[in-house]
Structures are given as structure tokens and as C-alpha cells.
Amino acid sequence: MAGSAILRKLKSEGYTNIVFKASEELDLTNQQAVTTFFDKEKPEYVFLAAAKVGGIEANNTYRAQFLYENIMIEANIIHQSYVHGVKKLLFLASSCIYPKLSKQPLKEEYLLTGALEPTNEPYAIAKIAGVKLCENYKRQYGCNFFSVMPTNLYGPNDNYDLKTSHVLPALLRKFHEAKMANLSSVEVWGTGNPLREFLHVDDLAEACYFLMKNYTGSALLNIGTGKDVTIKALAELIKKITNYEGEIVWNIDKPDGTPRKLLDVSQIHQLGWKHNIELEEGIIKVYQSKFLKAEK
């Protein structure tokens, strides 16, 4: 999702000298394959958006897979970027790398100041490793590598598999299918009390492009809206957008995850970037393009 959004942004800006591979074309966990790719293509700028990702259930089920695959992807690409003299690398980490019970909103300096959320600890540790790789390749070798922490993303090319998706696309699918099947209720995990921030992936792409062109520092940077909503409010909003008329049933036996994850975006605002797409507008766009157009 993030990679395809960055690709769309680069193409819209007129770039044609873009090198990329889909996951089925290049196994980024394979050290030799990544080395061969860099030997052949010799990229000058790298957006490292590739990752093994998922929601609470996927993170908690595929713990070893999430840890291993993400560490391998990051280590292979970051090291080869150093070996081949890449001019600038932007690594997409994740807001889930912050401590579970950290002060809110989350400032960049809160990283590694407390325990992680247990359900996604392996993924978070892998992403922290990527941040530290960038930080220390810059410190030891002078590489112009830096990391950004996007908040929860949604938008085109999202994952709608109910076993592995994040909360927003999962709710969109659940409510749409419940409406189409005329079901009387939709089950949603947890209490509905946790607060989450959501950023349209096109806004993320705008931010990454802006930073690749203008940012010369090495500090971590949060990318988000600086606004959050409860999962209950999100579910009610999606219910409204999908025109579902049934009941929402909260399954409190299922985990809530981190109580709140709101990013402090003052640093990126000071640099001159701010999001453009508000949550309701963004969800309407996604719903219309993913579900309503597909029916026509």
C-alpha cells in the first residue's frame, strides 16, 4: 500500500527513472537476490516501504515470521544501500514501535523508554532494528539514511483479509458485507475505547516525497494527522458511510491492543508538511473505489 502510493506520487511528479519490484519478483529476505538487484540497478535514492504487516491477530499469530522477515528485508536493503553508495534512504518504520503506555501524544524521543505492546512486540522490535540500522550506518559510515514513523495507514491497495488486515479496512469490509447480506449485527473486537490516528496513504506519499527532497537531518520523524478517534467512533463513522442499519456488537473477550497511539507531528509541521485528507473524506473515497465501483 505505502510503496504503491509513493510510486503514484513519483509518477505524478514526472519521474520516469523509477526502479521497483513486486514481492513475487524479488525476495527481499534473500541476501543474494538483493545484492544482485543493487548490482544491476544501482539506485541513487531508496524509499524502503517493504514490510510484512498485519493487524492484531496477524501480529500475534505470525510472531516469528513478522520478526524474521522484517529484519531480513531491512538489513539486506540498508546494507546494500551503503555498499552501493545510495545518496539518500528513507525507511518507513511504524508508530507501533513506541512504548505501549507512553505519554501522549507520542514524541520521537519516547522511543525505547518503556515496554512494547505484547501482541505486536516482534514486529515492533524488527522496525526498531531498522531505525537503529539507519541511525548507525549514518553514525559509522556517514550514510544519508533516516527513518519516519507513519501512523495507521489506509487507502488504495489496502489489505481487506479479515484474518490479517488492520482495523479500518476490516471494519469497511465487515459493514459492507453485513449491509449486502442484510445481517442484523456486526461484531467488532474489544471495548471500542482505544484511540487511533489514521492517515490516508496518499498523504503519507506526499510526506515521503517532501522529506526526500527537503529533509537533511537524521532524526526520526513522525508522520500523521495529530488527531485521533476511538474505535467506537470509527465503527460508527464506517456504519454511516456504508449505510448499514444493523447493530454493532462489541466482543470484549478480544484484545484492545494499545490504549492510545497519537503522534506528535510538530516536527514535520515545522518543516512545512501537513496532511490534506481528513478521515471521513478519505474513508468515503476508499469505500467508493473499493466496494461500490467493484459492484458496478
C-alpha positions as a printed Julia matrix, in Angstrom:
296×3 Matrix{Float64}:
   0.0     0.0     0.0
   2.66    2.54    1.03
   5.04    1.6    -1.76
   2.38    1.85   -4.46
   1.3     5.26   -3.13
   4.89    6.55   -3.26
   5.17    5.17   -6.8
   1.99    7.0    -7.86
   3.33   10.22   -6.34
   6.68    9.96   -8.12
   4.97    9.3   -11.45
   2.62   12.25  -10.91
   5.69   14.45  -10.4
   7.07   13.34  -13.76
   9.7    10.83  -12.66
  10.33    8.03  -15.16
  13.65    6.63  -13.91
  11.99    4.56  -11.18
  13.21    1.08  -10.24
  10.91   -1.21   -8.26
   9.99   -4.86   -7.94
   6.86   -6.55   -6.67
   7.31   -9.06   -3.85
   6.73  -12.0    -6.2
   9.55  -10.74   -8.45
  12.19  -10.13   -5.77
  12.52  -11.85   -2.39
  13.89   -9.08   -0.19
  14.66  -11.56    2.6
  17.19  -13.22    0.26
  20.56  -11.54    0.72
  22.0   -12.67   -2.61
  18.88  -11.63   -4.53
  19.01   -8.13   -3.02
  22.75   -7.87   -3.73
  22.18   -8.85   -7.37
  19.36   -6.3    -7.68
  21.56   -3.47   -6.37
  24.49   -4.57   -8.55
  22.28   -4.36  -11.62
  20.06   -1.35  -10.93
  22.35    0.91   -8.83
  19.59    3.08   -7.32
  20.54    6.57   -6.11
  17.55    7.15   -3.79
  15.67    4.47   -1.85
  12.21    4.53   -0.29
  12.21    1.45    1.96
   8.49    0.72    2.27
   8.59   -3.08    2.03
   7.43   -4.97    5.12
   5.47   -7.94    6.43
   2.45   -6.26    8.05
  -0.93   -7.05    9.59
  -3.39   -6.28   12.36
  -3.58   -7.55   15.95
  -4.45  -11.15   15.03
  -1.77  -11.44   12.33
   0.9    -9.84   14.52
   0.08  -12.15   17.41
  -0.2   -15.3    15.27
   2.8   -14.95   12.93
   5.2   -13.6    15.54
   8.39  -15.33   14.37
   7.58  -14.64   10.71
   6.99  -10.93   11.34
  10.25  -10.64   13.29
  12.44  -12.63   10.9
  11.13  -11.34    7.56
  11.16   -7.68    8.53
  14.66   -7.81   10.0
  15.96   -9.55    6.88
  14.29   -7.09    4.49
  15.67   -4.08    6.35
  19.17   -5.44    6.87
  19.57   -6.5     3.25
  18.36   -3.24    1.71
  20.05   -0.86    4.15
  23.39   -2.66    3.91
  23.32   -2.8     0.11
  22.36    0.89    0.02
  25.55    1.58    1.99
  27.67   -0.73   -0.19
  26.39    0.88   -3.41
  26.64    4.48   -2.23
  22.94    5.36   -2.22
  22.62    9.14   -1.85
  19.57    9.06    0.42
  17.4     6.37    2.01
  14.05    6.86    3.73
  12.94    3.96    5.94
   9.29    3.59    6.88
   9.06    2.37   10.45
   5.75    2.4    12.35
   4.06    4.18   15.22
   3.66    0.79   16.94
   7.36    0.89   17.89
   6.6     3.33   20.72
   6.06    2.01   24.27
   2.56    0.69   25.0
   1.9     3.06   27.89
   3.89    6.05   26.68
   2.81    9.62   27.32
   0.54   11.08   24.63
   0.94   12.47   22.06
   3.95   10.37   21.11
   7.11   12.37   20.64
  10.02   10.93   18.66
  12.24   10.91   21.75
   9.89    8.47   23.55
  11.28    5.56   21.53
  12.75    2.81   23.77
  11.58    4.41   27.01
   9.2     1.6    28.02
   7.75   -1.85   27.3
   6.11   -2.57   23.95
   2.54   -3.75   23.28
   2.83   -7.58   23.7
   0.62   -8.5    20.72
   2.87   -6.76   18.19
   6.2    -6.83   20.02
   8.05   -8.92   17.36
   7.03   -6.56   14.53
   7.9    -3.52   16.63
  11.32   -4.93   17.52
  12.02   -5.57   13.83
  11.04   -1.99   12.94
  13.16   -0.6    15.8
  16.07   -2.59   14.36
  15.53   -0.83   11.01
  15.53    2.57   12.71
  18.76    1.71   14.51
  20.36    0.4    11.31
  19.72    3.74    9.62
  20.92    5.65   12.65
  24.15    3.68   12.99
  25.02    3.4     9.29
  24.87    7.2     9.34
  26.95    7.37   12.52
  29.62    4.89   11.4
  29.71    5.42    7.64
  28.12    8.85    7.12
  25.21    7.44    5.11
  22.3     9.83    4.48
  19.72    7.39    5.86
  16.79    8.4     8.07
  13.52    6.94    9.4
   9.92    8.07    9.53
   7.14    6.78   11.78
   3.79    6.76    9.96
   0.63    6.4    11.97
  -2.06    3.85   10.97
  -2.49    3.97    7.19
  -5.45    3.3     4.92
  -6.21    3.81    1.24
  -5.75    2.19   -2.19
  -4.22   -1.31   -2.2
  -5.01   -1.91    1.46
  -5.41   -5.45    2.81
  -9.04   -6.47    3.39
  -8.42  -10.04    4.59
 -10.24  -10.26    7.91
  -7.54  -12.53    9.36
  -4.6   -10.24    8.61
  -5.91   -6.72    7.98
  -5.8    -3.63   10.15
  -8.89   -2.26   11.87
 -10.12    0.3     9.33
 -10.16   -1.91    6.21
 -11.5    -4.8     8.28
 -14.42   -2.68    9.5
 -15.13   -1.4     5.98
 -15.39   -4.96    4.69
 -17.44   -6.17    7.66
 -20.01   -3.39    7.44
 -20.28   -3.55    3.66
 -20.78   -7.31    3.63
 -23.27   -7.08    6.5
 -25.25   -4.49    4.55
 -25.22   -6.58    1.37
 -26.29   -9.71    3.28
 -28.86   -7.78    5.33
 -27.32   -9.01    8.6
 -28.77   -7.73   11.86
 -25.42   -7.1    13.57
 -21.68   -6.66   13.06
 -19.17   -7.91   15.63
 -16.21   -5.66   16.43
 -13.31   -6.71   18.64
 -12.62   -5.15   22.02
 -14.37   -2.45   24.01
 -14.24    0.3    21.4
 -12.38    2.54   23.85
  -8.84    2.58   22.34
  -7.93    5.71   20.41
  -6.32    5.53   16.98
  -4.98    8.0    14.45
  -5.42    7.33   10.73
  -3.58    8.78    7.74
  -4.56    8.34    4.1
  -1.69    6.66    2.28
  -1.66    9.39   -0.39
  -0.83   11.88    2.36
   1.98    9.58    3.51
   3.36    9.53   -0.04
   3.24   13.33   -0.16
   5.16   13.48    3.12
   7.81   11.0     1.99
   8.33   12.85   -1.28
   8.56   16.16    0.6
  11.13   14.76    3.03
  13.23   13.07    0.36
  13.54   16.42   -1.41
  13.87   18.74    1.57
  14.96   16.95    4.75
  18.67   16.91    5.52
  18.59   15.8     9.15
  18.96   12.36   10.7
  16.36   12.47   13.48
  13.28   10.24   13.46
  10.17   11.97   12.17
   6.54   11.17   12.93
   4.07   11.34   10.03
   0.41   11.63   10.95
  -2.56   13.94   11.32
  -2.14   14.76   15.0
  -5.82   13.77   15.51
  -7.32   10.51   16.8
 -10.7     8.84   17.27
 -11.97    5.98   19.4
 -12.5     2.64   17.67
 -16.16    3.06   18.64
 -16.35    6.4    16.81
 -14.56    4.86   13.82
 -17.05    1.98   13.7
 -19.99    4.41   13.89
 -18.47    6.52   11.11
 -17.99    3.5     8.85
 -21.51    2.31    9.67
 -22.79    5.69    8.47
 -20.64    5.75    5.32
 -21.69    2.23    4.3
 -25.37    2.94    5.14
 -25.52   -0.14    7.36
 -28.65   -0.13    9.54
 -27.94   -3.01   11.93
 -26.39   -3.17   15.39
 -22.73   -3.07   16.44
 -21.83   -5.84   18.91
 -18.61   -5.41   20.89
 -16.73   -8.62   21.68
 -14.95   -7.65   24.9
 -13.25  -11.05   25.12
 -10.98   -9.94   22.25
  -7.92   -7.71   22.86
  -8.0    -3.94   22.57
  -4.29   -3.52   21.88
  -2.53   -0.31   22.86
  -4.9     2.13   24.65
  -3.85    5.14   22.57
  -1.41    5.9    19.77
  -1.45    9.57   18.83
   1.63   11.02   17.17
   3.13   14.38   17.98
   3.6    15.8    14.47
   5.04   19.17   15.47
   8.46   18.41   13.97
   7.19   17.64   10.47
   4.78   20.58   10.67
   7.74   22.84   11.44
   9.47   21.51    8.32
   6.49   22.6     6.24
   4.34   19.49    5.68
   0.76   18.88    6.84
  -1.85   16.29    5.85
  -4.6    17.21    3.36
  -7.17   14.38    3.53
  -9.47   14.31    6.55
 -10.69   10.96    7.88
 -14.33   10.95    6.72
 -13.39   12.23    3.25
 -10.68    9.58    2.97
 -12.89    6.69    4.05
 -15.62    7.75    1.6
 -13.07    7.76   -1.25
 -11.8     4.31   -0.26
 -15.29    2.86    0.12
 -16.48    4.19   -3.21
 -13.42    2.97   -5.13
 -13.01   -0.4    -3.42
 -16.56   -1.58   -2.82
 -19.07    0.49   -4.79
 -17.16    0.59   -8.09
 -16.5    -3.16   -7.8
 -20.26   -3.8    -7.75
 -20.95   -1.86  -10.94
